[in-house]
Amino acid sequence: MKRFKIKVIGDVQGVFYRFSAKQQADKLNITGFARNEPDDSVLIVAEGDDEALESLVMWAREGSPMAEVDNVETHEDKYTGEFKDFEVR
């Protein structure tokens, strides 16, 4: 199990990006959260198996249908197991 911090940069706030991220994470059995950041990016903190997390990162590059993703920054962090599900914050 791994933990990724994924920062999504672009026109990603107000376009159902976080809700769509939750739907994708739920499909992949990923736990964590997605939240808007003050710099207009979206931060996703996700825990799951390697293959599922890689799938989430691939999805993040496209995002919700109305999103315009300019860049995705991914950082692997220490797995904690602290989440029970995936939530929108």
C-alpha positions in Angstrom: 0.0 0.0 0.0 1.1 3.5 -0.8 0.2 7.1 -0.3 0.3 9.8 -3.0 -0.1 13.5 -2.7 -1.4 14.8 -6.1 -1.5 18.5 -6.9 -3.7 19.3 -9.9 -3.0 22.7 -11.5 -5.3 24.4 -14.0 -9.0 25.3 -14.2 -10.0 22.7 -11.7 -12.1 24.5 -9.1 -15.8 24.9 -9.7 -15.9 22.3 -12.4 -16.9 19.2 -10.3 -13.2 18.1 -10.2 -13.3 17.0 -6.5 -16.6 15.2 -6.9 -15.3 13.4 -10.0 -12.1 12.5 -8.1 -14.2 10.9 -5.4 -16.1 8.8 -8.0 -12.9 7.6 -9.5 -11.3 6.9 -6.2 -14.4 4.9 -5.1 -14.2 2.8 -8.3 -10.5 2.1 -7.5 -11.0 1.4 -3.8 -8.7 4.3 -2.9 -9.1 6.2 0.4 -8.2 9.8 1.2 -9.6 13.2 0.2 -9.7 15.9 -2.4 -9.8 19.6 -1.5 -9.5 23.0 -3.1 -6.3 24.9 -2.3 -5.9 28.7 -2.0 -3.7 28.8 -5.1 -6.7 27.5 -7.2 -5.3 24.0 -7.5 -6.8 20.8 -6.1 -4.9 18.6 -3.7 -5.7 14.9 -3.6 -4.2 12.7 -0.8 -4.8 9.1 -1.8 -3.9 5.7 -0.3 -4.2 2.4 -2.0 -2.3 -0.2 -3.9 0.2 0.9 -6.5 -1.8 0.0 -9.6 -4.9 1.8 -8.3 -2.9 4.9 -7.4 -1.2 5.0 -10.9 -4.7 4.8 -12.4 -5.9 7.7 -10.3 -2.8 9.8 -11.4 -3.6 9.0 -15.1 -7.2 10.0 -14.5 -6.1 13.2 -12.7 -4.4 14.4 -15.9 -7.8 14.6 -17.6 -10.1 15.1 -14.7 -13.8 16.0 -14.9 -15.3 16.8 -18.3 -15.3 20.6 -17.7 -11.8 20.7 -16.1 -8.7 22.1 -18.0 -5.7 20.4 -16.3 -2.4 22.2 -17.0 -0.1 20.1 -14.8 -0.2 17.3 -12.2 2.5 17.0 -9.6 2.8 13.7 -7.7 4.7 13.0 -4.5 4.8 9.6 -2.8 4.5 9.9 1.0 4.5 7.4 3.8 1.4 5.2 4.0 -0.6 5.8 7.2 -3.9 3.9 6.8 -5.7 6.8 8.5 -8.6 7.0 6.0 -11.7 4.8 6.0 -13.1 6.2 2.6 -12.5 9.0 0.1 -14.1 12.3 0.8 -14.5 15.7 -0.7 -13.3 18.5 1.6 
